[in-house]
Amino acid sequence: IHPRSYIGPNVSVGKSTIGEGAIIYSNVSIYDSVTIGKNCIINSGSVLGSFGFGYNRFKDQSIQFPHLSGLIIKDNFELGSNSSIDRGCLSDTLIGNDCKIDNNVHIGHNVVMNNSIWIAANTCIGGSVNIKDNASIFMGSKIADKVTIGKNSFVGIGSVVKPDIPDNKKCFGVPARLIK
């Protein structure tokens, strides 16, 4: 933990790294293998680096796929309260520079978010999603596993995105459709 960072009351930090100028508010849980960059803000009640929902069925059992990797958050990131970001399974979950994530957002394992991405409240991002630079995802959207959201793209309120969204496009609806 960098000495010029703030750690609020009731914060739990595993074997992780917290960069200079980070502000971690109360009741945040940071699991092992999490790296938080410079000037990041993590609001109350958030969970970073927990295992994702990676299960396989075997006969009458549910077997969790191992989550062996970590979570890397670059600089100037902000995470709203009561949000969660899962650690990666076989590769790290990665959050780029200058990303802003609102309250009550879930980001699944192995997600790669490039730089300057905005995600509004109550959004759920499935595992292994790739979100390119400057994308905006608005309130209550759901992004299916393994989808790519293109550079400078826009996902409208309440959309359910299953196919990839190309660069510089807008989509909206259930299921999400490109807007001309």
Contact map, one row per residue, 1 for C-alpha under 8 A:
111010000000000011100000000000000000000000000000000000000000000000000000000000000000000000000000000000000000000000000000000000000000000000000000000000000000000000000000000000000000
111110000000000001111000000000000000000000000000000000000000000000000000000000000000000000000000000000000000000000000000000000000000000000000000000000000000000000000000000000000000
111110000000000000010000000000000000000000000000000000000000000000000000000000000000000000000000000000000000000000000000000000000000000000000000000000000000000000000000000000000000
011111000000000000011100000000000000000000000000000000000000000000000000000000000000000000000000000000000000000000000000000000000000000000000000000000000000000000000000000000000000
111111100000000001111111000000000000000000000000000000000000000000000000000000000000000000000000000000000000000000000000000000000000000000000000000000000000000000000000000000000000
000111110000000000001111100000000000000000000000000000000000000000000000000000000000000000000000000000000000000000000000000000000000000000000000000000000000000000000000000000000000
000011111010000000000011110000000000000000000000000000000000000000000000000000000000000000000000000000000000000000000000000000000000000000000000000000000000000000000000000000000000
000001111110000000000011111000000000000000000000000000000000000000000000000000000000000000000000000000000000000000000000000000000000000000000000000000000000000000000000000000000000
000000111110000000000000111000000000000000000000000000000000000000000000000000000000000000000000000000000000000000000000000000000000000000000000000000000000000000000000000000000000
000000011111000000000000011100000000000000000000000000000000000000000000000000000000000000000000000000000000000000000000000000000000000000000000000000000000000000000000000000000000
000000111111100000000001111111000000000000000000000000000000000000000000000000000000000000000000000000000000000000000000000000000000000000000000000000000000000000000000000000000000
000000000111110000000000001111100000000000000000000000000000000000000000000000000000000000000000000000000000000000000000000000000000000000000000000000000000000000000000000000000000
000000000011111100000000000011110000000000000000000000000000000000000000000000000000000000000000000000000000000000000000000000000000000000000000000000000000000000000000000000000000
000000000001111100000000000001111000000000000000000000000000000000000000000000000000000000000000000000000000000000000000000000000000000000000000000000000000000000000000000000000000
000000000000111110000000000000111100000000000000000000000000000000000000000000000000000000000000000000000000000000000000000000000000000000000000000000000000000000000000000000000000
000000000000111111000000000001111110000000000000000000000000000000000000000000000000000000000000000000000000000000000000000000000000000000000000000000000000000000000000000000000000
100000000000001111100000000000001111000000000000000000000000000000000000000000000000000000000000000000000000000000000000000000000000000000000000000000000000000000000000000000000000
110010000000000111110100000000000011110000000000000000000000000000000000000000000000000000000000000000000000000000000000000000000000000000000000000000000000000000000000000000000000
110010000000000011111100000000000011111100000000000000000000000000000000000000000000000000000000000000000000000000000000000000000000000000000000000000000000000000000000000000000000
011110000000000001111100000000000000111000000000000000000000000000000000000000000000000000000000000000000000000000000000000000000000000000000000000000000000000000000000000000000000
010111000000000000111110000000000000011100000000000000000000000000000000000000000000000000000000000000000000000000000000000000000000000000000000000000000000000000000000000000000000
000111000000000001111111000000000001111111000000000000000000000000000000000000000000000000000000000000000000000000000000000000000000000000000000000000000000000000000000000000000000
000011110000000000001111100000000000001111000000000000000000000000000000000000000000000000000000000000000000000000000000000000000000000000000000000000000000000000000000000000000000
000011110010000000000111110100000000000011110000000000000000000000000000000000000000000000000000000000000000000000000000000000000000000000000000000000000000000000000000000000000000
000001111010000000000011111100000000000011110000000000000000000000000000000000000000000000000000000000000000000000000000000000000000000000000000000000000000000000000000000000000000
000000111110000000000001111100000000000000111000000000000000000000000000000000000000000000000000000000000000000000000000000000000000000000000000000000000000000000000000000000000000
000000011111000000000000111110000000000000011100000000000000000000000000000000000000000000000000000000000000000000000000000000000000000000000000000000000000000000000000000000000000
000000000111000000000001111111000000000001111110000000000000000000000000000000000000000000000000000000000000000000000000000000000000000000000000000000000000000000000000000000000000
000000000011100000000000001111100000000000001111000000000000000000000000000000000000000000000000000000000000000000000000000000000000000000000000000000000000000000000000000000000000
000000000011110100000000000111110100000000000011110000000000000000000000000000000000000000000000000000000000000000000000000000000000000000000000000000000000000000000000000000000000
000000000001111100000000000011111100000000000011110000000000000000000000000000000000000000000000000000000000000000000000000000000000000000000000000000000000000000000000000000000000
000000000000111100000000000001111100000000000000100000000000000000000100000000000000000000000000000000000000000000000000000000000000000000000000000000000000000000000000000000000000
000000000000011110000000000000111110000000000000100000000000000000001110000000000000000000000000000000000000000000000000000000000000000000000000000000000000000000000000000000000000
000000000000001110000000000001111111000000000001100000000000000000000111100000000000001000000000000000000000000000000000000000000000000000000000000000000000000000000000000000000000
000000000000000111100000000000001111100000000000000000000000000000000011100000000000000000000000000000000000000000000000000000000000000000000000000000000000000000000000000000000000
000000000000000011100100000000000111110100000000000000000000000000000001111000000000000000000000000000000000000000000000000000000000000000000000000000000000000000000000000000000000
000000000000000001110100000000000011111100000000000000000000000000000000111110000000000000000000000000000000000000000000000000000000000000000000000000000000000000000000000000000000
000000000000000001111100000000000001111100000000000000000000000000000000011100000000000000000000000000000000000000000000000000000000000000000000000000000000000000000000000000000000
000000000000000000111110000000000000111110000000000000000000000000000000001110000000000000000000000000000000000000000000000000000000000000000000000000000000000000000000000000000000
000000000000000000101110000000000001111111000000000000000000000000000000001111000000000000000000000000000000000000000000000000000000000000000000000000000000000000000000000000000000
000000000000000000000111100000000000001111100000000000000000000000000000000111100000000000000000000000000000000000000000000000000000000000000000000000000000000000000000000000000000
000000000000000000000111100100000000000111110100000000000000000000000000000001111000000000000000000000000000000000000000000000000000000000000000000000000000000000000000000000000000
000000000000000000000001110100000000000011111100000000000000000000000000000001111100000000000000000000000000000000000000000000000000000000000000000000000000000000000000000000000000
000000000000000000000001111100000000000001111100000000000000000000000000000000011100000000000000000000000000000000000000000000000000000000000000000000000000000000000000000000000000
000000000000000000000000011110000000000000111110000000000000000000000000000000001110000000000000000000000000000000000000000000000000000000000000000000000000000000000000000000000000
000000000000000000000000001110000000000001111111000000000000000000000000000000111111000000000000000000000000000000000000000000000000000000000000000000000000000000000000000000000000
000000000000000000000000000111100000000000001111110000000000000000000000000000000111100000000000000000000000000000000000000000000000000000000000000000000000000000000000000000000000
000000000000000000000000000011100100000000000111110000000000000000000010000000000001111000000000000000000000000000000000000000000000000000000000000000000000000000000000000000000000
000000000000000000000000000001111100000000000011111000000000000000000110000000000001111000000000000000000000000000000000000000000000000000000000000000000000000000000000000000000000
000000000000000000000000000001100000000000000011111100000000000000000000000000000000111000000000000000000000000000000000000000000000000000000000000000000000000000000000000000000000
000000000000000000000000000000000000000000000000111111000000000000100000000000000000011100000000000000000000100000000000000000000000000000000000000000000000000000000000000000000000
000000000000000000000000000000000000000000000000011111000000000000100000000000000000011100000000000000000001100000000000000000000000000000000000000000000000000000000000000000000000
000000000000000000000000000000000000000000000000001111100000000100000000000000000000000000000000000000000001100000000000000000000000000000000000000000000000000000000000000000000000
000000000000000000000000000000000000000000000000001111110000000111000000000000000000000000000000000000000000000000000000000000000000000000000000000000000000000000000000000000000000
000000000000000000000000000000000000000000000000000011111000011110000000000000000000000000000000000000000000000000000000000000000000000000000000000000000000000000000000000000000000
000000000000000000000000000000000000000000000000000001111100011110000000000000000000000000000000000000000000000000000000000000000000000000000000000000000000000000000000000000000000
000000000000000000000000000000000000000000000000000000111111111000000000000000000000000000000000000000000000000000000000000000000000000000000000000000000000000000000000000000000000
000000000000000000000000000000000000000000000000000000011111111000000000000000000000000000000000000000000000000000000000000000000000000000000000000000000000000000000000000000000000
000000000000000000000000000000000000000000000000000000001111100000000000000000000000000000000000000000000000000000000000000000000000000000000000000000000000000000000000000000000000
000000000000000000000000000000000000000000000000000000001111110000000000000000000000000000000000000000000000000000000000000000000000000000000000000000000000000000000000000000000000
000000000000000000000000000000000000000000000000000000001111111000000000000000000000000000000000000000000000000000000000000000000000000000000000000000000000000000000000000000000000
000000000000000000000000000000000000000000000000000000111101111100000000000000000000000000000000000000000000000000000000000000000000000000000000000000000000000000000000000000000000
000000000000000000000000000000000000000000000000000000111100111110000000000000000000000000000000000000000000000000000000000000000000000000000000000000000000000000000000000000000000
000000000000000000000000000000000000000000000000000011110000011111000000000000000000000000000000000000000000000000000000000000000000000000000000000000000000000000000000000000000000
000000000000000000000000000000000000000000000000000001110000001111100000000000000000000010000000000000000000000000000000000000000000000000000000000000000000000000000000000000000000
000000000000000000000000000000000000000000000000000001000000000111110000000000000000000010000000000000000000000000000000000000000000000000000000000000000000000000000000000000000000
000000000000000000000000000000000000000000000000001100000000000011111100000000000000001111000000000000000000000000000000000000000000000000000000000000000000000000000000000000000000
000000000000000000000000000000000000000000000000000000000000000001111100000000000000000111100000000000000000000000000000000000000000000000000000000000000000000000000000000000000000
000000000000000000000000000000001000000000000000000000000000000000111110000000000000001111111000000000000000000000000000000000000000000000000000000000000000000000000000000000000000
000000000000000000000000000000011100000000000000100000000000000000111111000000000000001110111000000000000000000000000000000000000000000000000000000000000000000000000000000000000000
000000000000000000000000000000001110000000000001100000000000000000001111100000000000111100011110000000000000000000000000000000000000000000000000000000000000000000000000000000000000
000000000000000000000000000000000111000000000000000000000000000000000111110000000000000000011110000000000000000000000000000000000000000000000000000000000000000000000000000000000000
000000000000000000000000000000000111100000000000000000000000000000000011111010000000000000000111100000000000000000000000000000000000000000000000000000000000000000000000000000000000
000000000000000000000000000000000001110000000000000000000000000000000001111110000000000000000011110000000000000000000000000000000000000000000000000000000000000000000000000000000000
000000000000000000000000000000000001111100000000000000000000000000000000111110000000000000000001110000000000000000000000000000000000000000000000000000000000000000000000000000000000
000000000000000000000000000000000000111110000000000000000000000000000000011111000000000000000000111000000000000000000000000000000000000000000000000000000000000000000000000000000000
000000000000000000000000000000000000101110000000000000000000000000000000111111100000000000000001111100000000000000000000000000000000000000000000000000000000000000000000000000000000
000000000000000000000000000000000000000111100000000000000000000000000000000111110000000000000000011110000000000000000000000000000000000000000000000000000000000000000000000000000000
000000000000000000000000000000000000000011100100000000000000000000000000000011111010000000000000000111100000000000000000000000000000000000000000000000000000000000000000000000000000
000000000000000000000000000000000000000001110100000000000000000000000000000001111110000000000000000011111000000000000000000000000000000000000000000000000000000000000000000000000000
000000000000000000000000000000000000000001111100000000000000000000000000000000111110000000000000000001110000000000000000000000000000000000000000000000000000000000000000000000000000
000000000000000000000000000000000000000000111110000000000000000000000000000000011111000000000000000000111000000000000000000000000000000000000000000000000000000000000000000000000000
000000000000000000000000000000000000000000001110000000000000000000000000000000111111100000000000000001111100000000000000000000000000000000000000000000000000000000000000000000000000
000000000000000000000000000000000000000000000111100000000000000000000000000000000111110000000000000000011110000000000000000000000000000000000000000000000000000000000000000000000000
000000000000000000000000000000000000000000000011110000000000000000000010000000000011111000000000000000000111100000000000000000000000000000000000000000000000000000000000000000000000
000000000000000000000000000000000000000000000001111100000000000000000010000000000001111100001000000000000011110000000000000000000000000000000000000000000000000000000000000000000000
000000000000000000000000000000000100000000000001111100000000000000101110000000000000111110011000000000000001110000000000000000000000000000000000000000000000000000000000000000000000
000000000000000000000000000000000000000000000000001100000000000000111110000000000000011111111000000000000000111000000000000000000000000000000000000000000000000000000000000000000000
000000000000000000000000000000000000000000000000000000000000000011111100000000000000001111110000000000000000110000000000000000000000000000000000000000000000000000000000000000000000
000000000000000000000000000000000000000000000000000000000000000000111000000000000000000111110000000000000000010000000000000000000000000000000000000000000000000000000000000000000000
000000000000000000000000000000000000000000000000000000000000000000011100000000000000000111111000000000000000010000000000000000000000000000000000000000000000000000000000000000000000
000000000000000000000000000000000000000000000000000000000000000000001111000000000000001111111100000000000000111000000000000000000000000000000000000000000000000000000000000000000000
000000000000000000000000000000000000000000000000000000000000000000001111000000000000011100111110000000000000111100000000000000000000000000000000000000000000000000000000000000000000
000000000000000000000000000000000000000000000000000000000000000000000011100000000000000000011111000000000000011111000000000000000000000000000000000000000000000000000000000000000000
000000000000000000000000000000000000000000000000000000000000000000000011110000000000000000001111101000000000001111100000000000000000000000000000000000000000000000000000000000000000
000000000000000000000000000000000000000000000000000000000000000000000000111010000000000000000111111000000000000011110000000000000000000000000000000000000000000000000000000000000000
000000000000000000000000000000000000000000000000000000000000000000000000111110000000000000000011111000000000000001110000000000000000000000000000000000000000000000000000000000000000
000000000000000000000000000000000000000000000000000000000000000000000000011111000000000000000001111100000000000000111000000000000000000000000000000000000000000000000000000000000000
000000000000000000000000000000000000000000000000000000000000000000000000000111000000000000000011111110000000000000111100000000000000000000000000000000000000000000000000000000000000
000000000000000000000000000000000000000000000000000000000000000000000000000011100000000000000000011111000000000000011110000000000000000000000000000000000000000000000000000000000000
000000000000000000000000000000000000000000000000000000000000000000000000000001110000000000000000001111101000000000000111100000000000000000000000000000000000000000000000000000000000
000000000000000000000000000000000000000000000000000000000000000000000000000000111010000000000000000111111000000000000011110000000000000000000000000000000000000000000000000000000000
000000000000000000000000000000000000000000000000000000000000000000000000000000111110000000000000000011111000000000000001110000000000000000000000000000000000000000000000000000000000
000000000000000000000000000000000000000000000000000000000000000000000000000000011111000000000000000001111100000000000000111000000000000000000000000000000000000000000000000000000000
000000000000000000000000000000000000000000000000000000000000000000000000000000010111000000000000000011111110000000000011111100000000000000000000000000000000000000000000000000000000
000000000000000000000000000000000000000000000000000000000000000000000000000000000011100000000000000000011111000000000000011110000000000000000000000000000000000000000000000000000000
000000000000000000000000000000000000000000000000000000000000000000000000000000000001110000000000000000001111101000000000000111100000000000000000000000000000000000000000000000000000
000000000000000000000000000000000000000000000000000110000000000000000000000000000000111000000000000000000111111000000000000111110000000000000000000000000000000000000000000000000000
000000000000000000000000000000000000000000000000001110000000000000000000000000000000111110011000000000000011111000000000000001110000000000000000000000000000000000000000000000000000
000000000000000000000000000000000000000000000000000000000000000000000000000000000000011111111100000000000001111100000000000000111000000000000000000000000000000000000000000000000000
000000000000000000000000000000000000000000000000000000000000000000000000000000000000000100011110000000000011111110000000000001111110000000000000000000000000000000000000000000000000
000000000000000000000000000000000000000000000000000000000000000000000000000000000000000000001110000000000000011111000000000000011110000000000000000000000000000000000000000000000000
000000000000000000000000000000000000000000000000000000000000000000000000000000000000000000000111000000000000001111101000000000000111100000000000000000000000000000000000000000000000
000000000000000000000000000000000000000000000000000000000000000000000000000000000000000000000111100000000000000111111000000000000111100000000000000000000000000000000000000000000000
000000000000000000000000000000000000000000000000000000000000000000000000000000000000000000000011111000000000000011111000000000000001110000000000000000000000000000000000000000000000
000000000000000000000000000000000000000000000000000000000000000000000000000000000000000000000001111100000000000001111100000000000000111000000000000000000000000000000000000000000000
000000000000000000000000000000000000000000000000000000000000000000000000000000000000000000000000011100000000000011111110000000000011111100000000000000000000000000000000000000000000
000000000000000000000000000000000000000000000000000000000000000000000000000000000000000000000000001110000000000000011111000000000000011111000000000000000000000000000000000000000000
000000000000000000000000000000000000000000000000000000000000000000000000000000000000000000000000000111001000000000001111101000000000000111100000000000000000000000000000000000000000
000000000000000000000000000000000000000000000000000000000000000000000000000000000000000000000000000011101000000000000111111000000000000011110000000000000000000000000000000000000000
000000000000000000000000000000000000000000000000000000000000000000000000000000000000000000000000000011111000000000000011111000000000000001110000000000000000000000000000000000000000
000000000000000000000000000000000000000000000000000000000000000000000000000000000000000000000000000001111100000000000001111100000000000000111000000000000000000000000000000000000000
000000000000000000000000000000000000000000000000000000000000000000000000000000000000000000000000000000011100000000000011111110000000000011111100000000000000000000000000000000000000
000000000000000000000000000000000000000000000000000000000000000000000000000000000000000000000000000000001111000000000000011111000000000000011110000000000000000000000000000000000000
000000000000000000000000000000000000000000000000000000000000000000000000000000000000000000000000000000000111000000000000001111101000000000000111100000000000000000000000000000000000
000000000000000000000000000000000000000000000000000000000000000000000000000000000000000000000000000000000011101000000000000111111000000000000111110000000000000000000000000000000000
000000000000000000000000000000000000000000000000000000000000000000000000000000000000000000000000000000000011111000000000000011111000000000000001110000000000000000000000000000000000
000000000000000000000000000000000000000000000000000000000000000000000000000000000000000000000000000000000001111100000000000001111100000000000000111000000000000000000000000000000000
000000000000000000000000000000000000000000000000000000000000000000000000000000000000000000000000000000000000011100000000000011111110000000000011111110000000000000000000000000000000
000000000000000000000000000000000000000000000000000000000000000000000000000000000000000000000000000000000000001111000000000000011111000000000000011110000000000000000000000000000000
000000000000000000000000000000000000000000000000000000000000000000000000000000000000000000000000000000000000001111001000000000001111101000000000000111100000000000000000000000000000
000000000000000000000000000000000000000000000000000000000000000000000000000000000000000000000000000000000000000011101000000000000111111000000000000111110000000000000000000000000000
000000000000000000000000000000000000000000000000000000000000000000000000000000000000000000000000000000000000000011111000000000000011111000000000000001110000000000000000000000000000
000000000000000000000000000000000000000000000000000000000000000000000000000000000000000000000000000000000000000000111100000000000001111100000000000000111000000000000000000000000000
000000000000000000000000000000000000000000000000000000000000000000000000000000000000000000000000000000000000000000011100000000000011111110000000000011111100000000000000000000000000
000000000000000000000000000000000000000000000000000000000000000000000000000000000000000000000000000000000000000000001110000000000000011111000000000000011110000000000000000000000000
000000000000000000000000000000000000000000000000000000000000000000000000000000000000000000000000000000000000000000000111001000000000001111101000000000000111100000000000000000000000
000000000000000000000000000000000000000000000000000000000000000000000000000000000000000000000000000000000000000000000111101000000000000111111000000000000111110000000000000000000000
000000000000000000000000000000000000000000000000000000000000000000000000000000000000000000000000000000000000000000000011111000000000000011111000000000000001110000000000000000000000
000000000000000000000000000000000000000000000000000000000000000000000000000000000000000000000000000000000000000000000001111100000000000001111100000000000000111000000000000000000000
000000000000000000000000000000000000000000000000000000000000000000000000000000000000000000000000000000000000000000000000011100000000000011111110000000000011111110000000000000000000
000000000000000000000000000000000000000000000000000000000000000000000000000000000000000000000000000000000000000000000000001111000000000000011111000000000000011110000000000000000000
000000000000000000000000000000000000000000000000000000000000000000000000000000000000000000000000000000000000000000000000000111001000000000001111101000000000000111000000000000000000
000000000000000000000000000000000000000000000000000000000000000000000000000000000000000000000000000000000000000000000000000011101000000000000111111000000000000111000000000000000000
000000000000000000000000000000000000000000000000000000000000000000000000000000000000000000000000000000000000000000000000000011111000000000000011111000000000000001000000000000000000
000000000000000000000000000000000000000000000000000000000000000000000000000000000000000000000000000000000000000000000000000001111100000000000001111100000000000000000000000000000000
000000000000000000000000000000000000000000000000000000000000000000000000000000000000000000000000000000000000000000000000000000011100000000000011111110000000000011111000000000000000
000000000000000000000000000000000000000000000000000000000000000000000000000000000000000000000000000000000000000000000000000000001111000000000000011111000000000000111100000000000000
000000000000000000000000000000000000000000000000000000000000000000000000000000000000000000000000000000000000000000000000000000001111001000000000001111101000000000011110000000000000
000000000000000000000000000000000000000000000000000000000000000000000000000000000000000000000000000000000000000000000000000000000011101000000000000111111000000000011111100000000000
000000000000000000000000000000000000000000000000000000000000000000000000000000000000000000000000000000000000000000000000000000000011111000000000000011111000000000000111000000000000
000000000000000000000000000000000000000000000000000000000000000000000000000000000000000000000000000000000000000000000000000000000001111100000000000001111100000000000011100000000000
000000000000000000000000000000000000000000000000000000000000000000000000000000000000000000000000000000000000000000000000000000000000011100000000000011111110000000001111110000000000
000000000000000000000000000000000000000000000000000000000000000000000000000000000000000000000000000000000000000000000000000000000000001111000000000000011111000000000001111000000000
000000000000000000000000000000000000000000000000000000000000000000000000000000000000000000000000000000000000000000000000000000000000000111001000000000001111101000000000011100000000
000000000000000000000000000000000000000000000000000000000000000000000000000000000000000000000000000000000000000000000000000000000000000011101000000000000111111000000000011110000000
000000000000000000000000000000000000000000000000000000000000000000000000000000000000000000000000000000000000000000000000000000000000000011111000000000000011111000000000000110000000
000000000000000000000000000000000000000000000000000000000000000000000000000000000000000000000000000000000000000000000000000000000000000001111100000000000001111100000000000111000000
000000000000000000000000000000000000000000000000000000000000000000000000000000000000000000000000000000000000000000000000000000000000000000011100000000000011111110000000001111110000
000000000000000000000000000000000000000000000000000000000000000000000000000000000000000000000000000000000000000000000000000000000000000000001111000000000000011111000000000111110000
000000000000000000000000000000000000000000000000000000000000000000000000000000000000000000000000000000000000000000000000000000000000000000001111001000000000001111110000000001110000
000000000000000000000000000000000000000000000000000000000000000000000000000000000000000000000000000000000000000000000000000000000000000000000011101000000000000111110000000000110000
000000000000000000000000000000000000000000000000000000000000000000000000000000000000000000000000000000000000000000000000000000000000000000000000001100000000000011111000000000000000
000000000000000000000000000000000000000000000000000000000000000000000000000000000000000000000000000000000000000000000000000000000000000000000000001111000000000011111100000000000000
000000000000000000000000000000000000000000000000000000000000000000000000000000000000000000000000000000000000000000000000000000000000000000000000001111001000000000111110111000000100
000000000000000000000000000000000000000000000000000000000000000000000000000000000000000000000000000000000000000000000000000000000000000000000000000111101000000000011111100000000000
000000000000000000000000000000000000000000000000000000000000000000000000000000000000000000000000000000000000000000000000000000000000000000000000000011111000000000001111100000000000
000000000000000000000000000000000000000000000000000000000000000000000000000000000000000000000000000000000000000000000000000000000000000000000000000001111100000000000111110000000000
000000000000000000000000000000000000000000000000000000000000000000000000000000000000000000000000000000000000000000000000000000000000000000000000000001011100000000001111111000000110
000000000000000000000000000000000000000000000000000000000000000000000000000000000000000000000000000000000000000000000000000000000000000000000000000000001111000000001001111100000111
000000000000000000000000000000000000000000000000000000000000000000000000000000000000000000000000000000000000000000000000000000000000000000000000000000000111001000001000111110011110
000000000000000000000000000000000000000000000000000000000000000000000000000000000000000000000000000000000000000000000000000000000000000000000000000000000011111100000000011111111110
000000000000000000000000000000000000000000000000000000000000000000000000000000000000000000000000000000000000000000000000000000000000000000000000000000000001111100000000001111111000
000000000000000000000000000000000000000000000000000000000000000000000000000000000000000000000000000000000000000000000000000000000000000000000000000000000000011110000000000111111000
000000000000000000000000000000000000000000000000000000000000000000000000000000000000000000000000000000000000000000000000000000000000000000000000000000000000001111000000000111111000
000000000000000000000000000000000000000000000000000000000000000000000000000000000000000000000000000000000000000000000000000000000000000000000000000000000000001111000000001111111100
000000000000000000000000000000000000000000000000000000000000000000000000000000000000000000000000000000000000000000000000000000000000000000000000000000000000000000000000001111111110
000000000000000000000000000000000000000000000000000000000000000000000000000000000000000000000000000000000000000000000000000000000000000000000000000000000000000000001000111100011111
000000000000000000000000000000000000000000000000000000000000000000000000000000000000000000000000000000000000000000000000000000000000000000000000000000000000000000000000111100001111
000000000000000000000000000000000000000000000000000000000000000000000000000000000000000000000000000000000000000000000000000000000000000000000000000000000000000000000000010000000111
